[in-house]
Amino acid sequence: MPEIGISVVVPCYEENEVIEAFHAALTAELEPVGEPYEICYVDDGSGAGTAQRLRELAATAPQVRCTSFSRNFGNESAPLRPARVLPVAGTAAPKP
């Protein structure tokens, strides 16, 4: 596996309805850059739907990593990795 050039950390909370669309849009922006990248989704204590969709995404996309917290810790708790890291504040889910 090539050395990771870009890491994107995406905190997720109850994003199961929009994660696929968000991932497609993010990938469309990263692919043309031409550097190896990883997308690290961090489920911040969502219900089972978000964690399951993230696991399914990780199973089909080799550049995707995911982890789940046992409860909601807030988006600033998403782990950051040493590299060029681009934290993303959220997915595009409409908030009430």
N, C-alpha and C positions, 0 to 999 in steps of 0.2 A: 504494500500500500504506500502511495506517495506521501511525503510529509504534508501535513495539513497547513495550508497557508492562511485560511480564513475560518474562524469559528463563529457561529451565530448562536446565541443563547436566547431561547424563546420561552419565557414563563407562560404557562397556560393554566387557566382556571375556568372550568365549565365551557370549554371551547369545542366540544365534540361536533357541533353542527357546522363549524367553519374551518376546521383544521386542514382539510384536504384542499380547499380553495386557497387558503393562506399559504400552504406549502407549495402549491403550484406557482403562485405568484412570486414567492421568495426564490424558488429554484430558477424561475425565468430570469430573475435579476442576477443570480449568482453564476449561472452557466456561462454567459458571455465574458465574464471576467477572466476566465481561463486558468484560475488557480484552484488547486485541490481545496475542498471545503468540507466542513461538517456542520450539521444543524443539530443542536442539542436542545431538545424540547424537555422542559421541566414541568411536569404536572404538579401543581401546587395544591394538592389535597382535593381535587375535583371528585365528583361522583364517578362511578365505574365507566361511564361512556367515554370520557376524555382519555383516560389511561388506556382503555382497550383500543381506541382509534390510533393512539400514538404507537402502541406496540405493533399494530397491524402495519402502520406506515414504516416503522423501523425494520420490519421483516421484509419489506419489498424495496427499500431504498438504502443502499449500503452507506450513504453519507449521513444517514439519520441515526442519532442516538436519542434515547429517552430514559427518563427516570421519573419516579413518582414519590412525592412526599406523603407522609401519613396524614397530614392535616395542612390547612392553609397557613403558610408562613409569610405571605406577601411576596410580590414579584421581585423585590430586591434580594431575596434569599436564593434566587437561582444561582447555582454554582458557576463561577467564571473560570475558564481554563487559560493557562498561559499561552498566548499566541496573539495574533491580531484578532481581538474579540469585538464583535458588534452586538451589544445587547439590544434586543428588540422589545419594546414595551408591551406589546400584546398582539393579538391577531387581528382582526378587523371586525370583531364581533360587536354588534351594536349593544351598548350597555343601557339598562333601564334608567 
